[in-house]
Amino acid sequence: MSTKKNLLIFISLQTYLRNWIDAGAFSELHNKYNILYVIPEYDWDPREIENYGIQNYKVIKQATWRKFLFRRILLVTMVKYSKRSMAFRIKIANFSSVMKLIHTVVSWDIFYQIFLSLCKFILGRWKGLDQVFNDFKPDLVIAPSLAADSFTIDFTHTANKNRIKSLILINSWDNLVSKGVMPIQPTYVGLWGKQAWDQAVRVQRIAERKLMILGVPRFERYFSKDTSSISIHEVNNIPPDKKIILYPATSLPFDDIQALTTLDNEISTNPMFRDYVILFRAHPEMLPRVEEKNVLDAGLKNVYIDSQTAKFYFSRFENTSGSYESTINSTSLDYYPALLKSIVGMVCPATTLSLEGLINGKPCVMICYNDGKNHYLSPDQIAKFENVQEILGLVGVFPCYEKGILLDNFRKMMELSTDPVISEKIKEATLAIVYVDELPYASRLSRFVEKVI
């Protein structure tokens, strides 16, 4: 009888509990391998993992100075490789002049290699993780990741030092183009789809032999033939005869009320849209907005607030600190398929949920203009990010670069919202971004692990 091999799964951020564990990404691995979860102390209670049926885990510490230094390395890579990504250049523009000068000097070839070598020498191995490696002796370490973050670099550096194979699973749509370049690469990288493959090669300069397209576990429900028992109309108190247009807010600052007011007035005055309402969905991690007003106080007649994130949204107006805890793990993955199958279309700045709507064949007016008040990573800037640029030209997507054309694009989008042929074309176009086949994600991941372990 063969002995089971050991897999270590590294969960650094709270959102990975929902996006990976709850999504079932590792379910088949549990049947084949001895698995230990490792969690670094951060801004969430690691005991939350027990809510997902995980008891076999260890908590380790990462020194604050290590986190700080690794983050500095990432900023330096953003400057050094700025020509590779428009997203890098946009973020660098937000640096102070002193910060930009320091990181530019360090990014010069003559200093960069010295800087990186010194960092590796000074930092050494992550002691807490190194001890776990020595005790558990994993054959492979797996980590959901933002690609370029302090945990990922430290984790990869220590795995490489121990000659342990590592597999990084990209968590978010923009990770490969907007966070910096991985200065220390893992053995393998698991990707969303072809778009991410191209970004990994072009921006991150990762060799193709290290790459594997696996898909996105939390999106698997969109491709299932199972129907949800959730009634979006009922849970949001929307009359059953009304058709729903979704307005999902982005996490980044934007005056949503401005756009919602324009749309609400159109629905109230245009007989063509008397049967429609707007469902405003607050982002579970949305940042403060300049002069932000509660949707309920805006006098909007045709706008409902999505009940799943309503509590978080309202709490933001009671909390005057300007700091809000993420509630993303309280947003059940089962809700999303029901939500996106119940709508006719979307209006919103670029956000992952807009991509998810397209996966479900829903047309979208993509807001790509600055609201005149919120200037940090505003929609006009995010629209230039490489991952977003590639969807602005897709069928069913209507980029809106000026406030004045919002209604024109809205009307065009609504004309397509009932066309089943267009819906199928939209779905087909997104397959280059999110891979899917007849197997569930857990099986694709399991097969890849079996191949490389």
Backbone hydrogen bonds, N-H to C=O, Kabsch-Sander energy under -0.5 kcal/mol:
donor,donor_aa,acceptor,acceptor_aa,energy
7,L,34,N,-3.3
8,L,140,L,-2.2
9,I,7,L,-0.5
9,I,36,L,-2.5
10,F,8,L,-0.5
10,F,142,I,-3.2
11,I,9,I,-0.6
11,I,38,V,-2.5
12,S,10,F,-0.7
16,Y,13,L,-1.4
17,L,14,Q,-1.7
18,R,14,Q,-0.6
19,N,15,T,-2.6
20,W,16,Y,-2.0
21,I,16,Y,-1.5
22,D,17,L,-3.1
23,A,18,R,-0.7
24,G,21,I,-1.6
25,A,20,W,-2.3
27,S,24,G,-1.2
30,H,26,F,-1.6
31,N,27,S,-0.6
31,N,28,E,-0.6
32,K,28,E,-0.6
32,K,29,L,-1.0
33,Y,29,L,-2.2
34,N,5,K,-2.6
35,I,33,Y,-0.6
36,L,7,L,-2.1
37,Y,56,N,-2.1
38,V,9,I,-2.4
39,I,58,K,-2.7
41,E,60,I,-2.8
42,Y,44,W,-0.6
48,E,45,D,-2.2
49,I,46,P,-1.7
50,E,47,R,-1.7
51,N,48,E,-1.6
52,Y,49,I,-1.6
53,G,50,E,-1.8
54,I,49,I,-1.3
55,Q,53,G,-0.6
57,Y,55,Q,-1.5
58,K,37,Y,-2.4
60,I,39,I,-2.3
63,A,61,K,-0.5
66,R,63,A,-0.6
67,K,63,A,-2.0
68,F,64,T,-2.5
69,L,65,W,-2.2
70,F,66,R,-2.6
71,R,67,K,-2.0
72,R,68,F,-1.8
73,I,69,L,-2.1
74,L,70,F,-1.8
75,L,71,R,-1.9
76,V,72,R,-2.2
77,T,73,I,-2.2
78,M,74,L,-1.9
79,V,75,L,-1.6
80,K,76,V,-3.1
81,Y,77,T,-2.5
82,S,79,V,-1.4
84,R,81,Y,-1.8
85,S,82,S,-1.0
89,R,85,S,-1.6
90,I,86,M,-2.4
91,K,87,A,-2.1
92,I,88,F,-2.6
93,A,89,R,-1.5
94,N,91,K,-1.4
95,F,92,I,-2.0
100,K,96,S,-2.8
101,L,97,S,-2.1
102,I,98,V,-2.5
103,H,99,M,-2.3
104,T,100,K,-2.0
105,V,101,L,-2.4
106,V,102,I,-2.3
107,S,103,H,-1.4
108,W,104,T,-0.6
108,W,105,V,-1.2
111,F,108,W,-1.5
112,Y,108,W,-3.3
113,Q,109,D,-1.2
115,F,111,F,-3.1
116,L,112,Y,-3.1
117,S,113,Q,-2.4
118,L,114,I,-2.5
119,C,115,F,-2.2
120,K,116,L,-2.3
121,F,117,S,-2.3
122,I,118,L,-3.2
123,L,119,C,-2.8
124,G,120,K,-2.2
127,K,125,R,-0.9
130,D,126,W,-3.3
131,Q,127,K,-2.3
132,V,128,G,-1.4
133,F,129,L,-2.6
134,N,130,D,-2.2
135,D,131,Q,-2.1
136,F,132,V,-3.2
137,K,132,V,-0.5
137,K,133,F,-2.2
139,D,6,N,-2.9
140,L,6,N,-1.1
141,V,165,K,-2.2
142,I,8,L,-3.0
143,A,167,L,-2.4
145,S,169,L,-2.7
148,A,146,L,-1.9
149,D,147,A,-0.6
153,I,149,D,-2.3
154,D,150,S,-2.3
155,F,151,F,-2.8
156,T,152,T,-2.8
157,H,153,I,-2.9
158,T,154,D,-2.2
159,A,155,F,-2.2
160,N,156,T,-2.8
161,K,157,H,-2.0
162,N,158,T,-1.5
163,R,160,N,-1.3
164,I,159,A,-2.8
165,K,139,D,-0.5
167,L,141,V,-2.7
168,I,188,Y,-2.4
169,L,143,A,-2.5
170,I,168,I,-0.6
170,I,190,G,-2.3
171,N,145,S,-2.9
175,N,172,S,-0.9
177,V,174,D,-1.7
178,S,174,D,-1.4
179,K,175,N,-0.9
188,Y,166,S,-2.2
189,V,210,K,-2.6
190,G,168,I,-3.5
191,L,212,M,-2.8
195,Q,432,A,-2.6
197,W,193,G,-1.9
198,D,194,K,-2.6
199,Q,195,Q,-1.9
200,A,196,A,-2.7
201,V,197,W,-2.0
202,R,198,D,-2.7
203,V,199,Q,-2.4
204,Q,199,Q,-1.5
206,I,200,A,-2.2
210,K,207,A,-2.0
211,L,208,E,-1.5
212,M,189,V,-2.0
214,L,191,L,-2.7
214,L,212,M,-0.6
215,G,191,L,-2.1
219,F,216,V,-1.4
220,E,217,P,-1.3
222,Y,219,F,-1.7
223,F,220,E,-1.5
224,S,221,R,-0.9
232,I,230,I,-0.7
235,V,231,S,-2.5
236,N,232,I,-1.1
237,N,234,E,-1.5
238,I,233,H,-2.9
242,K,239,P,-1.9
243,K,275,D,-3.1
244,I,342,S,-0.6
245,I,277,V,-2.6
246,L,244,I,-0.5
246,L,345,G,-2.5
247,Y,279,L,-2.9
249,A,247,Y,-0.6
249,A,281,R,-2.9
256,D,254,F,-1.6
259,A,255,D,-1.0
260,L,256,D,-2.9
261,T,257,I,-2.7
262,T,258,Q,-1.4
263,L,259,A,-2.1
264,D,260,L,-3.0
265,N,261,T,-2.1
266,E,262,T,-1.6
267,I,263,L,-2.2
268,S,264,D,-2.0
269,T,265,N,-1.8
270,N,266,E,-2.2
273,F,270,N,-2.2
274,R,271,P,-1.4
276,Y,273,F,-1.8
277,V,243,K,-2.5
278,I,302,N,-3.0
279,L,245,I,-2.7
280,F,278,I,-0.7
280,F,304,Y,-3.6
281,R,247,Y,-2.6
281,R,279,L,-0.6
282,A,280,F,-0.6
286,M,283,H,-1.8
287,L,251,S,-3.7
292,E,289,R,-1.2
297,D,294,N,-1.6
298,A,295,V,-1.5
300,L,295,V,-0.6
304,Y,278,I,-3.1
306,D,280,F,-3.1
306,D,304,Y,-0.5
309,T,306,D,-0.9
310,A,306,D,-0.6
311,K,307,S,-0.6
313,Y,309,T,-2.3
314,F,310,A,-2.9
315,S,311,K,-1.9
316,R,312,F,-1.0
316,R,313,Y,-0.7
317,F,314,F,-1.3
318,E,315,S,-0.9
319,N,315,S,-1.6
320,T,318,E,-0.7
322,G,319,N,-0.5
324,Y,322,G,-0.5
327,T,284,P,-2.0
330,S,327,T,-1.5
331,T,328,I,-1.4
332,S,330,S,-1.0
335,Y,332,S,-1.2
336,Y,332,S,-0.6
338,A,334,D,-0.7
339,L,335,Y,-2.4
340,L,336,Y,-2.8
341,K,337,P,-1.7
342,S,338,A,-0.9
342,S,339,L,-0.7
344,V,244,I,-2.8
345,G,244,I,-0.7
346,M,363,P,-1.8
347,V,246,L,-2.1
348,C,365,V,-2.3
350,A,367,I,-0.7
354,S,351,T,-1.1
355,L,351,T,-1.3
356,E,352,T,-2.2
357,G,353,L,-2.1
358,L,354,S,-1.7
359,I,355,L,-2.2
360,N,356,E,-1.2
361,G,358,L,-2.2
362,K,357,G,-2.4
364,C,396,G,-2.8
365,V,346,M,-2.6
366,M,364,C,-0.7
366,M,398,F,-1.6
367,I,348,C,-2.7
367,I,365,V,-0.7
368,C,400,C,-3.1
375,H,373,K,-0.7
377,L,375,H,-0.7
378,S,375,H,-0.8
381,Q,378,S,-1.4
382,I,378,S,-2.4
383,A,379,P,-2.1
384,K,381,Q,-1.7
385,F,382,I,-1.6
389,Q,385,F,-2.8
390,E,386,E,-1.5
391,I,388,V,-1.8
392,L,388,V,-1.2
393,G,389,Q,-0.5
394,L,391,I,-1.6
397,V,394,L,-1.8
398,F,364,C,-3.0
400,C,366,M,-3.0
401,Y,399,P,-0.6
405,I,402,E,-1.3
406,L,403,K,-1.7
409,N,405,I,-2.5
410,F,406,L,-2.3
411,R,407,L,-2.6
412,K,408,D,-1.9
413,M,409,N,-2.6
414,M,410,F,-2.4
415,E,411,R,-1.5
416,L,412,K,-1.1
416,L,413,M,-0.5
417,S,413,M,-0.9
419,D,416,L,-2.0
423,S,419,D,-1.9
424,E,420,P,-1.9
425,K,421,V,-1.8
426,I,422,I,-2.4
427,K,423,S,-2.1
428,E,424,E,-2.4
429,A,425,K,-2.0
430,T,426,I,-1.4
431,L,428,E,-1.1
432,A,429,A,-0.9
433,I,430,T,-1.7
434,V,430,T,-2.4
435,Y,192,W,-2.5
435,Y,433,I,-0.5
437,D,439,L,-0.6
443,S,440,P,-0.8
444,R,440,P,-1.8
445,L,441,Y,-2.8
446,S,442,A,-2.1
447,R,443,S,-2.5
448,F,444,R,-1.9
449,V,445,L,-2.6
450,E,446,S,-2.5
451,K,447,R,-1.5
452,V,448,F,-1.8
453,I,449,V,-2.3
